[in-house]
Amino acid sequence: MSKIAFVFPGQGAQYVGMGKDFYDTYETAKQVIDLAGSVTGIDMEKLLFTENEQLNQTEYTQIAMLATEVAMLKVLEEKGIRADMCAGLSLGEYGALAAAKVMELDDLFKLIRKRGLFMQEAYPEGGAMTAVLGMETATIREICEAVTKEENKGVVSIANYNCPGQIVITGKKEAVDAASERLTQAGAKRCVPLKVSGPFHSALLETAGQQLGKELAEVTVSDPVIPYYCNVNALAVTEKSMVKDLLEKQISSSVCWQQSVEKMIADGADTFIEIGPGKTLSGFMRKIDKSVRMMNVEKVEDLEKVIETLAEEVAC
């Protein structure tokens, strides 16, 4: 039997105006975004829908992305589209938490606001991330480890296992630059610096994870109503006892995205719906497994196409 997986993108996909047609069209979406604003004290309409410099700052990007994704998610659910499992890339994992109903939305929005602040403050400058294209994972890992051992360079490690042929490295800028140079010399097709404000998913953010852990201690979590596949180990989370520890570790751990998708496919997912701005995850899927169906919901017209496609299948 066909199984649907909801997947949510992470930081980097944001843009001014994302989610506006949902906000203007559906009261449910408006209520979600307004709730995010009321619990965080942020003017979400201004942040999301007007030109500003804050949208690309981590402390604001995270709440903006999550509010947009959850607004779209709730409209999908209202239209009767349900997932059998879910996952999210980095920040997107919090969209998956919403889909799995692990915590109340006001707690989720408060938490992601704190997460963004903790990550921004943990390493405010001197960090970097770079996408490495067309190189074997083992070689990337070896070069990162070699650079890290050099006393004057600092930490560099793998941040994301996105898809075959694309690995993201993270750490101190000098170390990331040195690793990128060696990776290029060793045969990497390209090394592309990412426009991010910190060394996300590296050991340099362990303090941010610890701070988040203290916040999580005060939050009530529930057993997921559907499994969500976590970034830390690509395994399905099905019990609330697993949630807090994994979320604390997630900030400084590598994101096992390719492995998560492969595990969902092994567990029966054959239809993936990317919910949120952009088509980053759809692009990754083309390299992970072309045999599964990939749809995305970014605009209201995308939602209508998804509803129509799934309705035709039920009719058949």
N, C-alpha and C positions, 0 to 999 in steps of 0.2 A: 504493500500500500504506500502511496506517495506521502512523503513527509516534508513539511515546510520548515525552513530555518530562517529566522530573522537575524540579520547581521548589521552592526552599527560601526560607522567609520570613526576615526580619531582626529586629533588635532592636525591641522594643515589643510583640511577640506573646507574650513570656514570661509565665508564671504559675506559682505554687506548685502542684506536683502534676503538671506536664506530663510525659508519658512514663511515669508510674508503672505504668499497666496493662501497657505493653510490658515494663518492667523486671520486673514480677512474673510475666508470662506466658511470656516468651521468654528462654531462657538467652543467646541471641545478643545481645539488647538489653542484658541485665545485664552481659555481658562488655565491651561497648563503653563503657558508662557507668563501669564499674569501672576500665577502662583510662584513661579521661579523668582519673579521680581519682588513679590511681597515678602518672601522668606529670606532673601539675601540683601534687600535694600537697594538693588540695582534697577535702574530704568531700562528694562529689557527692550522696550520698543526702540529707544534711542540706540542702545548697544547693537541690536540686530538689524535695524532698518535704516539707519542714517550713517553717512560717512564719518568714521571716527578712527582714532589710533588705538583705542583700547581693545578692539576685537582680536587683534593679533598678539596681545599680551596674555601670557598663560593664565594669570589669575582671573581674566575675563573670558578668554577663549573657552575654557572648560565649561562654565555655566551656560555660555551662549550655545555651544554645540549640544550639550545635553538637553537643554530646554527645547531646542529645535527638534532633536531626535524623538524625544518623548511626546512632543505635541503631535508629530506625524504618527508615531506608534499608536497613540490613543485613538486617532481617527481611524486607522486601520482596524483596530479592535472593535470600534463602534460600527464599522461596516461589516463585521463578522469574519474578518480575516485573522486567523489564529495560527500561531507557530507551535511546532512540536518540540523545538529546541532553539537555542539562540547563542550568540556570542558577539563580542565587540572588540575592535582593535584598540588597545591602550585605553584612552578615555572612553571609547565606545563600549567598553565592558560595562560601564554604568548604564548605558542604554539597555544592555542585556539584563542588568539587574532589574530595571523597570519592567521589561517584558516578562521576566520570571517572577515579578511581584515579591522581591526579596525584602523590600522595605517601603515604607510610606513615601510618597513623592516629596513631601516637605522635608523629610529627613534626608532624602537622596540629594535634593538641591542644596541644602545646607552643607552636606558633606562634600559635594563636589566643589563648592565655593571654597571651603577650607583646603581641600586638596590642591586646588590651583594656587592658592596663596602659599601653602607650604612648599610646593615645588618651585615657585618663583623665588622664594626667600632662601631656599636651601643652597642654591648655587646661582646667585643673581647675574654673574658675568663670568666669562672665561670658559663656558662649555660649548660643545658643538655636536652635531650629528651629520653623518654623511651616508648616502645610499651607495652601496657598492654593487655594480651591475656586471653580470657575466663572469662570476668566479666561484669556484667550489667553496663550500662553507668551511671545510677543514683548513684550507689555506688561509682564509680570512681569520679564523680563530687563532691559528699559529702566529700570524703576523701581529695581531692585536696583543697576544700574550707576550711576544718578544718586545714590542714597544713599551708595554706596561712595566716590564722588568728594568727598563733603562731609567735610572734615578731621576734624570732631569726632564723627562717627558710627561709623566703623569699617567692616569688611568685611561685606557681605551678598551672597549669590549663590544660584543654584539648586543644591539638593542632590540632589533626586530628580525624575525625569520618571516619575511613577507610572502615570498613565493619563490619557485625555482628561478635562479638567476638574479634575485634581488634580496640583499641582506643590508640592514642598516647598522652602522657602527656609532658608538656614542662615547663621550668622555670629555676630558680636558682638551681644549682646542688644539694646543700644541701636539698632544698625543694623537688626536684624530687626524690632524694634518700630516704628521709623520707616517702614520699607518696608511693613509690614502696614497701618499707618494710611493711607498713600498708596494702597495697592492697594485698600483698602476704599472710599476716596473715588473711585477710578477705576472702580469697578464690580464688584470681586470679590464673589462671593456670600457667602463667609465666609473668615476667616483664623483658623485653629485652632492655638494653641500646642501643641507636642508635649511629652510628658513624657520628655525626654532630658537627659543630663548633660553635653552638649558640643555644639560647632558642627560636627557630623560632615559629612564630604564638603565641606569648605571649605578654602581656602588656609591657614587657621589651624592645620590639622593636617598641614602638609607635613613638619614635623619628626618627627612620629609615623611618617609614611611612610618617611622616611629611616632611622629606627631599625629599622623592620621590614625594610627592604632589607638592612641588615647581618645581621639574623637569617636572612633568606632565602638569603644567600650561603653559609650553612653547611648548607643543607637540600638533599637530593637530590630532584629532581623527574623525573617520567617523562612521556612523551608521553601525552596523554589517550586512554583507550580509547574514549571517545565525545566528541564536541565539547561544550565548555561555552562558553556565550555570556557574555562578560565585561561587567561594569558600565561600564567606561571608554568603550568604543566600540561596544558591542552586536554585536560580530563574534564568530564562532566561533573558539575557541582549539583548535588541533589539533596543535600542536607544543610541546614543553617549553621551547624557546628563548624563547617568548613569555610564559611564566607569571610569572616573578619580577618583571619590569619592570612588568607590568600590576597585580600585587598591590600593589606599592609605590605606584603612582599611584592605586590605587583609594581609598585612605583620604581623599585630598583632592580627588578628582575627582567630578563629578556622576554619579549613578547613572542610567544610561539603561535603565530597566526596560521602559517601554512599547516602546521601539525594539528591545530584546532579544526580547521576546515576538513582536513583529511579524516579526522576522527568522526566528525559529524556525518560525513559521507558514508563512512564505514558503519555508522549507526543508523543509516537509512535515509538521511536527508538527500533529496534529489531536486528540490526547488529552493533556491536561496533568494531572499528579498533584502536588498540593501536599503536601509532606512536612514536618510539624512543627506546632507549636501555632497555633491560630487559622485563620482563613480570609481573611486579608488579601489574598493574591494571587488568590484566587478572586473576591473583590470587584472587584479591578482588572480581571480578565479580562472581567467582564460589561460593562465600559466599553470595553475594547480590541477584543474580537471575540467576539460571542455565538455565532458559528457553530461554534466548537470546543468539544469536551467538556472539562469541568473536574471533576476529582474531588479529594478531599483525604484524607489519612491523618493523623489526630490521635489517634484512639483505636483500640484493637484491633478494635472493631466496624466502623470505617471500612475497615480493612485487609481484613476479611472481605468487605465489600461490593465492594471493588475487585477482589479475587480472583474473586468470583462473576461480576461483570460481564464481566471479561476472559475468563474460562473459557467463558462462554456464547457469546462472539464466536468463539472458536476452534472451538467445537463446531459453530457454524453454517457 
